[in-house]
Every structure is written in C-alpha cells, then in structure tokens.
Amino acid sequence: MSTPGLAPRRAAVQLLDAVLEEGQLLSDLLPKAVDHLPPDERARAGRLAATTLRWMDRADRILGPYLTKRPPPTILNVLRLGAVEMCVDGAAAHGVVNSSVEIARAGKHTQRLSGLVNAVLRKVAADGPEKWATLPAPQMPKWLRKPLIADYTKATVMAMELAHSRGAPLDLTVKSDAKGWAEKLNGTVLDTGSVRLKGSAQVSALEGFEEGEWWVQDAAAALPAKLLNAKPGERVLDLCAAPGGKTMQLAAVGADVTSLDSSAPRMERLSQNLERTRLTAKTVVADVLNYEDAPFDAILLDAPCTATGTIRRHPDLPYAKNSDGFPALFRVQEKMLDRALRLLKPGGRLVFCTCSLLFDEGEEQVKDVLARHARLRVDRAAGGIANLPRGWAVQGGLRTRPDYWSEQGGMDGFFMTLLRKPA
C-alpha cells in the first residue's frame, strides 16, 4: 500500500519539473498532468505545486544549510515541496518525509538520493518551521526583479513580493446590486465596485453562478472596461478579448460589442461565459493585425504582455518565462495599438491596457504612440471610474500594483490609459 497523499505529491513534483526545467505554465500543464487523479487529489496537486512555486525562494534558503551541493532538479523539487508542506501548510513531518522518500526511490535516476531526501527533510522538520517565519518574503528571479527595481524602487518591489507571497482572494464582477451579492456570498464591496470574497470557494457551487449574475474577474482587471465607459448602443470592439470578462462588462451596459481573439479554444470559452451570463456579443476569431471591420465608437485593447502583474495568482510565471522575448512582444503591442487606432472612428476613444508591471508595457508605450500619432491625446477627463486613489495616476494613465490594498488582499498589476483620437 502506498503512503497516503503520495499521488498528489508525486504529481506536484512532476508539475514543478515541467515549470522549472521546461518553461511550461501550470495553466497549460494541469489538465493533462492530473487527469488520472480523483477531483480532490487533482486540486491538491495543483495547489501544492503553486504553493511551492510561491514560496520557492524561501524554501531554498531553508534547505541551503543542509546541502553541500545542489542536487539534481527532481530531487531539489522533492525537497522544496517537503519544506513548504511542513513550514507553510503545517503538514505532519512523518507523512511528508515518507512520501518524499518514496518519490525519490521510484525514479531510476533519483533512487540513490532517497537517503539524502530523508536526512535533509528530517532536519527541516526539526528546525525549519521556526526559521521560516524569520526569513524575508520570497524574491522574484533576477531577470524580472532587476528591471522592476529600475522602474520603481527596491522598497516598492519588496512590497510587491510580499503581496505575491500572500496569494490572491476571489473577486467577482456583478451585473447589478454589488452590495446585495456581497451579503449573499459573505463578501465585501471594494471601492471600485468589485465584490471580494473571503476564503476559498468552489466557484460553480456559489449562488448566482448558474444564473449568470456575476463572473470571476480580478478587481484591477475590471477597471479598463470601466475606464472606457461604454454607453448603450455604442459600437465597441474588445480586442484580445478571451476569456471574456471585459466583453461581459461592455455587454452588460448595453453596448453593441464585437469581441475578437486569435485563439479559437479561448473564444469558445468566452462564448460559454456569454451564454451563462445571458449577455450578447458578436464573437470573431481573427488576428487583430488583419482585422478590417471599422469604424468603432470605442475600442478596448488588452494587449498581449508579460503578465507580470498577475504573479500573485500565477506564481509559475517568473520561472516559466524569461526576458528573451521582451523586444518582440513590445513591438507587437506597438503594432496592435496602431491597428486599433485605424479601426477607431474620428473622435473615438481607445483604452490600451496590459496586466504588466513593466513601464515598457505601459508608460513607455503611451509616450511612443503619442509621438507616432499627431494630435492623439490622453483623455484624463473622461472615463467611468470614480474616487480612485490619487497615487494610482501615473504619467500617461493609471497603474495598479499587487501591494495596493494590501490589507484587503491586494490586486493585480495593470497599466491602462484612455486615448482620444482627433475628430
């Protein structure tokens, strides 16, 4: 008989290997990697992998004194998982150590190191939990941390890292009556109108899900559509729209929405979300750069980006990605901005946003697009967001950060701007 809890732990180690050694994302890996497990163990495997990635820097600091040299990647991930389970989850040392040793023994190239796993994790069990609380928040990898310190300050980046380590609560955008739904779901209404729930929950089991009264959307991700401030009957284009949170916001106010994305599977998910929420939009699978239907009264461009603002929800991102593709990605954003402006009617408005913390994907893009297009301007007077903190206003637009609202659970990092095309 295998050790209780072995299967999800083994799956979690395999997920860690794929993220850290192959650069794959958890969201891509999970459906196939855990489909052999029962539902509760699938959820546990994903949570174990994500928690280990979230706390990996601190786990390495705990393990360091007990290792004379860096072990092979799979063994290191077994040790990281074990350290996090004992120090973060408070899991019983006996079960963690036994499972970890069994995982090492089962591998042809790792079985000889099962004794190392046993010895190191027993030491962690004795000293680790007490040491854990004295260590700083886990740091992001240098490839990302260095440019962020250049954009902000070291102190600000450390505050972001602390927010990343805490994870993220569940935020909802509701069609109407935010206060009423907050009371029904034991949540609170944030200043920007999103409903934030306490603790974790199975989304599909919550009241109002089947009826389509709300959808999951980070509070920061809900702001760009509010900034666009679409009106009933306006012809609005949502670019790079899937999985559809912004499309549903625009449709909910009565706009005539065209929703476009290049991914057919992601657009299928968007269509399912529209059906559940009983909202209507025209869906198009196409490349933004080749789309010709125009003109539109208003356009929302949520451009492809590094997604560095979403690390609190996706702790695998800093480890699955690096900075190699940055210049090409920035050029794609420029081309999409220019295309979107061509699709916009004279006098129309365009919200450009990215879920990125990097200035190159926000403030610098705005500076460059204003230089490329004469008389294009940032419109600070318009927009549908009231009572935002003054500190969120930055050169060229608005910026949210993971460390904002820290006492309430933080928020994703976004840059957004409202641009007005000359009449």
N, C-alpha and C positions, 0 to 999 in steps of 0.2 A: 504493500500500500504506500502511495506517495505521500509526502509531507503535506498537511493541509496548507492551502494557499500557494502551493508550488506553481500551478499552471499560470495564474495571472502574473506572478513574479517572473517566470521564465519569459512570458510574452512581453513583459515590460522591458526586460534586458534586450530582447531582440529589437524592440522599438528603439531603444537607446542606441544600439549598434547602428541601426539604419540612419538615424538622425545624425549622429556624431561622426560616423565613418563614411557614409554615402551621401550626406547632404540632403536627405529626404525630409519632407514635412510630415508631422504627425497626422494632419488632416487627410493627407493622401494615403498614409500607411494604414491607419486604423481599420477601415472597412474590411480589408483582406487579412490583416495580421491577427485579428482576434475573432474572426468569424467562426472558428472551431470551438469557441468557449461559450458557456451559457451567458445570458444577458448580464447577470450581476458580476461575473468574472471579467467580461469584456469591459464593463465600466471601470472595474478596479484596475485592470491592466493599463488602460489609458490614463487613469488618474495617477497611478504610481509612476508612469513614465514622465508625465507632465510635472509632477511634484519634484521628481529627481532633477529634471532639467531646470526648474525654477530655482532650486537650492544647490545646484551643482558646484558652484564656486565655493560655497561654504563647506560642502561635503569634502571637496578636495583639500581644504585647509585642515579638516578634522583627520583625514586619512594620511596626510603627508608625513607626520612624525613616525608613523608605523610602517612606512615603506622605504626601503633603502634604494629602490629604483622603480621607475614607472612600469607597472605590469602591462601585459597585452590588453588591448581595448576592451574585450569582452569581460575579462576579469576585473578591470577597473570599473566597468559599469555595474557589475555584480556588487562590488564593494560600495560604490556610490549609492545604489538602491538600498542596500542594507543599512548604511549610515543614515540615510534620510528617513527610512521607516522607523528606526529606533529613536532618532533625535527630533524628528518633526511629528510623526504620527504617534510616537509613544508605543510602538508595537513591541510585543514581548520578545526579548532577545533570543530565547530558545528557538522559537519558530523561525525568526529571521535568519539566524545563523544556520540552522539545519537546512532550510530551503536554499540558501546561498551556496552552501557546500554541495548540495545535490545538483544544483545547476552547473557548478564547475565540474563535478565528476562526470556529468553526462556528455560533456564535449570532448571530442577526440584531442583537440589542441589545448584544452584547458584543465583536463583531469589531473595533471601533475601539479597544478597550483591550488587544488582544493584545500590542502593544508594551510597554505598562506591565507586563503579566504577565512578559514576557521579561526586562525590565530589573530588576524587583524580585526575581524568583527567582534571577537570576544573582548579585545582591548577597547574598541569603540563602545561596546555595551557598558564597560566599566566606567569609562571617563568621558565619553562623547557627549551625552545629553547635558552634562554640567558645563562643558566647554562651549557647546553650541551657542548658548544664549549670549556669550561674551564676544562673539565674532561679528564683524560688520556685515551689512547687507551684501548679498552676492553681487559681484561686479559683472557688467557686460563684457563680452570679449573685446580685446583692444581694437579690432578693426572698426567697431562701432563706437566704443567709448571715446576714443581719441577725437573723432570729428564732432561728437556731441559736446565734449568739453570745450572745443574750439568755438562752437556755436553758442553755447550757454556759459556755464562756469562749472568747476568741479563740484561745488556745493550743490548746484541745481541737479547735476547728473546723479549725484549720490541720493538726492531726494527722489528722483525718478526710479533709481534702482531699488530703493526701499518700497516704493509703490509696486514695482514689478514683483517683489518677493511676496507681497500680500495677496496677489491674485486679484480677481475681479468679481463683483457681485453681478446679479442678473438684472438687466434694465429692460423695460418694456416701453414701446410707443403705443398709446391707446388711441382709438378713433375719436373718442369723446369721454368726458367725465373722468379725468385722471384721478380726482380725489376719491370718487366712488370706487374705482377699481383698486386704488391703493388700499382702501379699507377692506375690500373683499379679499385681497390677496396678501394682507398683512405686510404692506409695503409703505413707502413714503413717496410723496411727490417732490421731485427735485425742482430747483428754481427755474430750470429750463422747460419743465413740463413733463419730463420722463418719469416713469414710475420705477422705483428701485426696490427690489425685493430683499428680504432678509434671509440669509442662509441659502442652501442649495435646494433645488426642486426639479422634479421631472416636468419639463415644460408642457408636454402634451396632456398631462393629467390636471393641469391648473384650470380653474373656472375661466371661461371665456375663450379658451384656445379653440375648441371645436367650432364655436360660434363666430370665430374670426374677429373678435372685438379688440385684439391687440397683436403685436408681433415683437419678437426679441430684437433689440437694437440698442447698442451702447449709447449712453446719453450724449456723448460727443458726436457720434455718427449721425445722430438725429438733427444736429444743428445746421448742416449745409442746406437741407431742404427748407428749413425754417428761414434761413438767410435769403434764399431765392424768393420766398414769399409769393408763391404762385396763387393766381386768382381763378375763380370758377370760369371755365370756358377758355382760358388761355391755352394756346398750343405750346406744350412743354416737351422738351427732349431730355431724357435721362440717359446719359452715356456711361458705358461700363457699368450697367445697372444691376446685374445679378449680385447677390441673391434677392434683391428687391425691396429692402427696407425703405429706401428713398423713393422708389416708384410708388409704393403704397402710401407714403406720406403725401406725395403730389396728387395721387388719385383721390385720396380721402378729402381733399379740399375742393374737388370738383374740376380739376384741370383736365384738359384733353391731352393725355400723356402717351408719348411714344417711348418705349423702353428698349434700349439697344445694348447688346453684349455680343462678343465674338464667340462665346462658348455655348454650344447647344445644350449640353447637360446642365450647365448653370442656369440657362434660361428656362429649362424645363422646371427646375426648382422654383424659379421666380413665378412661372405660370401657376404652379401648385399653390404658392403663397397667395397669389391674387384670387384664386378660386376659394381658398379657405376664408379669406377676409372679405369676400364678395365685393371686390373692387375691380375696376376695369382699366386696362391699358392696352395699347397696341404693342405687341412684342415683335422684335426684329432681331434675327441672328445675322450679324454683319460686322465687318471691320470698320471701326469709326473712320479711319482714314479714307475709305472708299464710299462712304455713305453720302447720298446726294440730296435726299428729300429736304427741302427748305422752302421758306424760312420759318423759324420758330420765334415765338414771343420771348421765350426764356429757355435756357439750357443749363442743366446741372452736369458737370464733368467731374466724376470721381475717378481721377486718373490712376492707372497702374503705378505702383510705387514700391518702396522697400518695405512698407507695412511696419516700420519700426515703432509706430505709435501704438501697436496692438500687442506688445510683448507681454503685458500683464495677463492677457488671455491666451497668448500663444508663446510659451517660454522656449519652444524649439526654434523659433525664428533666428535668434542670434547665432545659433550653432549650425543650422542647416544652410544659412546664407553667408556670403561674404561681400566685399566691396567690388569684386571684379566686374560686375555688370552695371555699376552705377552710371558711367558716362552714357552708355547706350540707352539706359532707362530714362535718364534726364532728357535725351533727345526725343524719345517717344512722347514724353509729356509735352515738349515744345510743339511737336507736330500736331498732337491732339488739340492743344489749345488753339492753334492757328486754324485747324479744320472746324472746330466748334464755332469760332468767330465767323467763319464763312457761312455756316448754317443758321446764324442768328440774324434776325431782321434788323434794319437800322433803328437805333434807339432801344434795342432789346438788351436784356441783361443775362449775364453768364456767371454762374458760381463755379469756380475752379477749386477743387479740394483734393487733399491727399491725406491718408492716415499715416503720415510720416512725421518724425521729429526733426528731420534734417532741413536746415534752411535752404539747401539746394533744391528741395522739392516744394518749397513754399515761397518765402520772401524773395529768393533769387529768381524764381520762375516769373513772379509778378513783375519784378524790375525789368526782366528781359522782354516780356511780352509787351509791356508799355513802350519799350524802346522800339520794338518791331512794328507797332501799330499806332500811327499818328492819331491823336485825339481820343484814343481809348483811355478810359479813366476808371479808377477805383471809386465805387459809389458807396460812401460811408453813411449817407443819409437814408438810403432805402434798406429794406431787409425786415424780416419778421421776428427778430429776437430782441426781447426787451430785458432790461435790467441785468445785463451781463457785467461781471466784474471788470473794472477799468483795466486791470492788468492783463486781460486776455487780448486787448487790442495791440497789434504789432504793426510794424511797417508793412503796408500793403494788404492788411486784412486782420483775421482773428486766429489765435493759436490756443489750443488746449493742450494740457500735459498730464501725464499719469499722476503727478504729485498734486494736481489741483483737486480740491475737495477731498483731501487725504483723510479727514476724519469721517467722511461719508463713504469711503471706499474707492476714491479716485475716479479717473475717467481715461478713455483712450486719448492718445496724442493725435491731434488733427491740425492741419492748416487749411483755412478757407478764405476766399475773397470773393467779393461781388464786383464784377466788371460791367461797365456800361458802354455799349457800342455807340459811336456817334450817330446821330439821327441823319 
